[in-house]
Amino acid sequence: MAPKTVRKLLADTLEDLSEQDLQKFRHQLVDRRGEPRVRLRRVEGKDFLVLTDVLVSTFTEKGAVPVAVEVLRDIDCNQDAERLEEEVAKQSSGSSDAARASCGANDGSGKAEGGCSEKHFVDKHKCQLISRVSNVGPILDELLEKNVIQQETYDKIRALATSQEKMRELFSTSLKASETCKDIFYEILKKNEPYLVDDLQRQ
């Protein structure tokens, strides 16, 4: 069976919401503070298929999932949010396995032929991020706001003495959860540590 696309997973999740929750989702999507913003006229009274199109066209397929998860949690549809994250992670893992299986022989440079996908930026530069990220406080604040970490984890990490300890704890807990969490962390990192991210991308 062919794997579901992100668009299909989003549509399935929104289709499962009650009409009341779907209405809450529309209004919360419009009210969210992050950019880009969604105007009310684009979603008011629209069904789950139109909402899916708005999410993907506004935030791209990659960005639509964390936004949908954020909005679902804001309206207390936590189980739906978790199921969406799990399904996307499962499809992503399956796609990665298929890509690795279809890749050709290694050309001797350390990269396999056939366009194998690389490790996530966050995983690839884990050691450097642990040692070099110094502005941890604002990053934790945003991760908490976006429900990547919970209050208990936030308090535990904030209580640690050094930036290195805080980053190490973050990697060993929340950043192991899913690709979506890593994507959100990466976007926050770009905003709070732009020069570090730029330097690492050049390596």
N, C-alpha and C positions, 0 to 999 in steps of 0.2 A: 504494500500500500504506500502510495506516495506521501511524503511528509506534508503536513499542513503548512501553509505560508503564515507569516506574521499577521497579515491582513485577515486570514481565515480564523486564526486563533482569537484575534481581537473581536471579530464579528460574533464568533460563538460565545465569547464571554459576555458581550453586551446583550445578545439574544436571550441569555439565561436570566438576565435581571428582570425583576418585576417592573411593571409600568411606573410604579412609584419610585423605585430605585433608579430607573432609567432617567426619569425626570430630574432626580437629585444629581445624577451624573452630568446631565446637560448643564445645569446651573453651576455646579462646582467647577466644571471645565471652563466655563466663561469667567468665573470668579477667581481662578487661580492666579497667583501673582507673577509666576515665571513668564519669560518671553520664549517664543512669540505668543501673543494673546489670541484667543478665539472669540469672535463676535457672536452675540446672542442670535442674530438673524440667521447665522449659518447652521445653528443646531436646534433652535426652538421648534418643537413639534415634530422633529425629524426622527425617523426610525433608526434601528441599530446599524443598518447598512450605510446610511448616510453619515452617521456618527463615525463609523469606521473610516470612511473616505476622508472625512474632515481631519481625523487624527493623523492618518498617514500622509495626507497632502500638506498638513501644517508642520508636523514634527519629523517626517520621514519614517520609514518602517522601523529603523533602529531606535529612533527617539520616541516613537508613539507608545511603546510598551511601558517604559518607566513613567510616562505621563499618565497613562491609563491606570497603572498600579497605584500611583500617588492619589489620583482622584477617587478610585475605588476605596482606598483606605480612609480618605477624608470623609466619605459617606458611610463608613462602617461596614463596607462589603469586604471584610478582610479575607474571608475564605475564597471569594472570587479572585481577589488580588493575588493570593498565594497560588491558587490553581493556575492562573495565567502565567505567573513567573515560572512555575514548575514546567508547564507545557512548552513555553518558549525555550527554557534551558534544555529540556529534553530534545526538542527539535534541533536546537543549535548543536548539541552534542552529537546527535545522529548525523547531521550534515557534515560535521568535522570528521567523524569516523569514515563517512563515505568519501570525503575528499582525500583523506589520507590513503584509503584503499585504492583510489583511482590514480594516485600520483605515480609518476614514472620512477625510474631508478635515480639514485642520488648522483649528481654530476661531479661530486668531489669537492664542491665548494661549501658543503654544509647545508645547501638548500636543495630540496628534491625538485625534479622537473615536474611540470604539470600544474603549477600554481598552488601548492599547498598553502593553506592559510597560516599566518604566523600567530604566535602567542599574543594574548591580549597585552597591551601596553603596560597595564598594572602588574601583570605577572612577570613580564619580560624584565622590568626594571625594579622588581621588588626590593632587592638589597639596597639599591641607591635611594629609593624612595624612603626606606626606613631610616637611612643614615642622613639624608639631606633635607627632608621636609621639616621645616622649623615652625611654620605657621599652622599648627595643628588645631588650635582652638576654633577658629572660624570654620574649618573643614568639618569638625565634629558637629558644630551647630547646624550646618546645612544637611549633614547626613541624618541627624535627628529629625530635622524638619521634614525631610523627604522619606522618613520611615525606613531608611536603610539600616539604622541602628535604633534600638529601643532605649528608653530612659535609663534602665538599669545598666546597660552596656555603656551608655554615654557617661554616666556617673563614675563607673569603674575605670574607664580609660582616662577621664579628666583627673582622677585622683593619682595617677601615676606620675612619677617625678620628672622624667625626661621625655623629650620629643621622640627619641628612639624607642623607648618603652611603649609609648602611646601608639606609635605606628605599628610596632611589632604585634601588639595586642589587637589592633584593628585588622591586620592581615590574618591573624589566627582565628578571628571570629567572623565578623560580618562580611568581609571581602571574600570569604570562601563560599558564600551562600549561592550566588548566581552571577552569570555574565551581566545581567541587568544592574546588579549592585556595583559591579566594577565599572560599567559605563557611566553610572551616575557619579561615582567617586572620581572618575577621570575628568568629567566635565567640571566638577567642583575644584579639582586640582588645577585645571587650566586657568580658572578664575583667580585662585588664591596663590598659586605658585607658577605664574606664567613663564618666568625665565628658566626655572628648573625644568619644566616640561619641554620647553623649546630646546634646552641643552640636551636632554635625554633623547629627543626625537632626532637630533643630529648624529647621535652615536650609531 
